[in-house]
Amino acid sequence: MAESSPVVIVGGGFGGLSTALQLAQHPNHPPLLLIEPQERFLFLPLLYELLSAELSRWQIAPPYADLLAGQGIAWLRDRVATIDTDSATLRTEGGRELRYGQLVIATGGRPESFGIPGVEQHALGFRSLADVERLQRLVQTLRQRRRPLQRLVVVGAGASGVELACKLADLLEGSAVIELVEQGAELLPASKAFNRDQARLALQRRDIRLRTGTRVVAVGADGLELSRSTQTDGGQHLQADAVIWTAGVAGCVPAISPPLALDRRGRLLCNADLSVAGLSQVFALGDAASCPADDTAPDANLPTSAHPATAQVAYQQAEQLAANLLRARAGEPLLPFQWRDLGEMLGLGIGQASITGMGITLAGPAAYQLRRLAYLARLPGLQQKLKVAAGWLAAWS
């Protein structure tokens, strides 16, 4: 591979941007091109604090122009439409055709509808600045209107659903009922026991109704159809002012030729070293990648990736991937990605959180502050860290 051939990173989310910044730190790094259509980077773990106005947009969504200034990373504000791995080229929606030496697919995910009718047409998501603005308007409408039996339904009692339900309940202050619907038998099935217990208490304190063992059959403009495994007399229609979907994430991968195998959730099958199966110069990470836990062969029949779909995993993958990209260019063997579980942090309403990990088990306002500090350390770019830290200290004092 020619030393001047660029590393092209498709997608500027947590994994893609972190990979680019990690590579840029190495002296004599190859040319770096980040292709990302959005103007601003979005730090997803703090999106809930933006909804509740505990944080401002500039703190969690800095412009890429600011983050990449002086880093030696070129940024193309465009979206990749197709990738041809035989010719090592890609085409953007803006009509550009570009060659790559190494390609990183970090295009993230989209809400997983599981084929349920009406989800894509009627349910709201929570993965973008536009989603936050939409929910803020909805909260304002419900607070001002205060009609009887107003209801919001959050589907999915994983970390996203629990955090969102608690924030919404605090913002609504009793002007609407919040219901949390989960198909499984328990909320937060993959979480630590302490955090699960704290989440259950947080839901109870806010009178959030948790419906476990409940499947969504369809979503409509005025609510959703539910079915329980114990029901024998059909389903139930639950009236709702809005349905917010946090039930799962599917991969969002550009069209690739020749076609590549994807797992059940539309993610690229990757080897343990984060290279895409069957391709030596194409890599993937984050929500776009399905990775095995060890050196076993990728398997499309496995239901999920071996690693959780969290910012913590994407950050660690970016660090390993940057090293592997340089090793590949030097003709050295690639190293497998090994996830280090650093613990789990959950926001549980305005000014409240729960933490388990790094030798800490803590809940309440102190956990909330520690959570913010931990995420501050993961914000991209030193200047952004300093700006946000200064803002937090000023607000605190």
Secondary structure, 3 states (H helix, E strand, C coil): CCCCCCEEEECCCHHHHHHHHHHHCCCCCCCEEEECCCCECCCHHHHHHHHCCCCCHHHHCCEHHHHHCCCCEEEECCCEEEEECCCCEEEECCCCEEECCEEEECCCEEECCCCCCCHHHHCECCCCHHHHHHHHHHHHHHHHHCCCCCEEEEECCCHHHHHHHHHHHHHHCCCCEEEEECCCCCCCCCCCHHHHHHHHHHHHHCCCEEECCEEEEEEECCEEEEEECCCCCCCEEEECCEEEECCCEEECCCEEECCCCECCCCCEEECCCCEECCCCCEEECHHHEECCCCCCCCCCCCCCCCCCCCHHHHHHHHHHHHHHHHHHHCCCCCCCCCCCCCCEEEECCCCCEEEEECCEEEEEHHHHHHHHHHHHCCCCCHHHHHHHHHHHHHHHC
